[in-house]
Amino acid sequence: MAATNHFLDGSDRYARHRPTYPPALAEALAALAPRRTLALDVGCGTGQLSVLLGDCFDAVLATDASAEQIAHASPHPHVRYRQAPAEQACADAGSVDLVVAAQAAHWFDLPAFYAAAQAMAAPGAVIALVTYGVLHIDDAGVEARFRQFYWHEIAPYWPPERRHVERRYADMPFPFAELEFPDTAIVRDWSCDDLLGYVDTWSASRQARKAGHDALIAGFATDLRAAWGDPALLRRIVWPLAGRIGQLRAA
């Protein structure tokens, strides 16, 4: 059985408020692939990385278990979206040059996902598990209030899989010869409302609301706005990227 999908609803908010990846990440992954014929983006969400891979590969197959995520995915002429679980082989054997899972692999049944990836892999194909962890904010007071909320107040509502993100995937099983992960980060200049919109996409926020703790999130929003100051002010937000990269099949 695959892990529970925590993103079956709220896909419109997800598309609007989740940070997008830097083009440099897609370019670095494409440079490691043996060819640029076909990339597979598994757990693609609304296509944040899929469209960047579409600029680097002849074709991208982007899959997600959630039909709603696929319905809100960003179009690209080289990207084809399909609803499918991560653990299902959805491309021809030996056809895929790059398999990537961005901010998604911690939800997968990893042995089944790895088996499917190897079945589809072309000679020399590369697999990449990408994650972004806890963000940094360019103001000490704002960051302190954010971290209090993240590490203490909302923490009980995160599913257990979140620990893999916080540990940058370092302790996830990864039975492949590893390659160096590129030094990249997501960088955005956001308003306070942008950041609060992102927080509202968290699985922990949805669980807190379901448990009747809307006041927890509302209180954080009030405090964050007070610490932020001018609501029109943009602050620099940085998510360091991390993960695991390896070769699926010898060339």
N, C-alpha and C positions, 0 to 999 in steps of 0.2 A: 504494500500500500504506500502511495506517495504521502508526503507530509500534508497536513491541513493547509489549504490555500487561504491565506489571511487577506486576500485582495479581491474577493469576489464582488465587492460593492465599492462605491466611491471612486470609480475609475476616472470620472470626469475631473474630480479634485486631484487625483493622482497625476493626470496628464498636465494639469495647470500648475501644480505646486511642487512636483518633484524636480530636483536639479538635474540638468542634462550634462552628459559627459563631454569632456574636451575632445575635439577632433584628433588631437595628438594621441589619445588612447587608441582609437580605431586605426590610425596610421601605424602605430607601433605594433599592434597585433597583426595587422596585415603584412608587415615587413617580416614577421616570423613564420608566416604560412608558406608552404611550398609553392602554392599557386594562388591566384586571386580569382578563382572560378566560382566557388560557392562557400559562403559562410553560413553557419547555423547559430542563431541567437535564441537560446533556450530560456524560458521564463522572461520573455521580452517586455512584459508589461505593456505600456503604450508606445514602445518603440524608440525610447530615448537613445539607445545605442544602435539600434537596428538601422536607423537612417544614416548615421555616420559610417557604419560599415558599408552601406549602400553606395557611398562615395568612393569606397576602396575596392569593392569586389564586383565582379560581373553580375552576381546574383546573391541575395540574402534570403534565407528562409527563416522567419521569425515566428516562434511558437510560444503560446502561453496557455495554461490550463483554464484561464478565465475568459469566457466569451465576451464579457463586458470590457475587459482590458483590450482585447483585440478590436472591439467595436470603436474604441476611442484612440486607436493607434494612428500615428502620424504617417501619411502616405509618402512613398518614395518610388520612383520608377523601377528601381532595382530590388525592391523589397516585396516579398510575398508573405502575408500573415496567415497563420493557421492556428486554430484552437487544437491543442494537443498537450498531454502531460509530458513533463520533462523526461520521464523514464521510457518513452516510446520512440523507437527508431522511425523517423518520418522522412528520411531521404534514402536514396539508393546506397547500397553497400559500396564503399570505396569512393564516394563522390564528394565528401565534405573536407575542405582544406582547413577550416577553423571552426571549432565549437567553442562558444563563449556563453557564460551565464553571468550576468551582471546584477549584483544585489539580489540574487535569487537562489544560489546553490545551497544555502543553509536551510532551505525549505525542502530540498529534494531527498528522495531515497537514493543516496549517493551510489551504492553498488549497482543498482539498476540503471541509473543515469550514465555511469561510466561504461557499463556494458553496451548500452545503446550507442553511446558516442563512438566507442571502438568499432562497432559494427558498421558505422557510416563513414569512418575515417579513411581518407585517401592516404597513400604513402607519404610520410613526413608531416601529416596533419598535426595541428597544435590544439590544445585545449586550454582555456583560460577561465578561471573563476575570479571575478572582479567584485570588490566590495568597497564601499565608502563607510567609514565609521562615524564617530562622534565629531561634529563640526566644531570649528573654531570661529570666534567672532572678534573683530578688531577693536573691541572696547572691553576693558577688564570688568567693569561693573555689569554690563549686559551679559558677558560670558559667564560671570559668576552666578547670576540668577538663572541662566539657562542650565548650567551644570547642576545646580541644586535641584532643579526640576527633573532633569534627565536621570541623574544618578540616585536620587532619593525619593522624589515624589511620584513620578510616573513609573519608576523601576518595577514595582510589583506586578505591573500589567503587561510587561513584555513577555512574549512566549520564550521558552527555554532556548530556542534556536538563536535568539539575539546575541547570546554570548559569543557565537562564532564571529559575528560582525565586530564586536568590541575587541576581539582578539585578532582581528585582521586575517581570519581564516587560517591562522598559523597551526591550529591543532585539529583541523579537519583532515580526514583521511584523503590522501592524494598519491595514488600508486603509480606515479609517472616520473620519469627523469625530468628534473625541474630546470627551467630557464629563468633568467633574471626578470623580475617584474619591473616594468618601466617606471621611472620617477615622474609621476603625473598627479594632478589634483584637479578637483572641481572647484572653480572660483566664481563666485557670483557677488554682485553688488545688489543687496536686497533692502527693501523697506521692512519695517516691523511687521506689517500685515503679510508680506511675502513669507517671512519666517514662521509666523503663526499658521499660515496656510499649509506650509510644509509639515509642521508639527501635527496638524489635524489629519494628515495622511498616514501617520504612524499606526501600526496595528495596536500598539499600547494605548494610544488615545481612543481608538474605537472600543477597546476592551474596557477602559475606564468609564466611558460613557454608557456602555451596556450595563455596567455594574452600578449605575446611578450616581457616578462621581463627576458630573459635568462641572460642579463647582471647583474641583481641583484644576481643571483646565482653564476655566474662566478666571480663577485667581491668578494663575500664572500669566495669562494674557494681560491682566490689569497691571501686574508688577513689571512685566517686560515693557509695556508701553511707557510706564513711568520712568524706567531706567533708560529707555531708548531716547527720550526727548522728542524733538521735532518728528512727527510721524512721516514727513516727506523725506527725512534724511535717509540716505542709502549707506549701509554699512557693509564692509567686505566680509563675506562668509567663505570659509575654506573647508573642504572635505578632502583630506589626503586619501588617495586611492591606494589600495593594496590588494593582495590576493595571491593566487598560485597559477603558474603557467608551466606546461609541460608538453612533451611530445606524445601523441596518442599511438602513433605507429611509426616504426623506423622507415626511413626513406629507402 
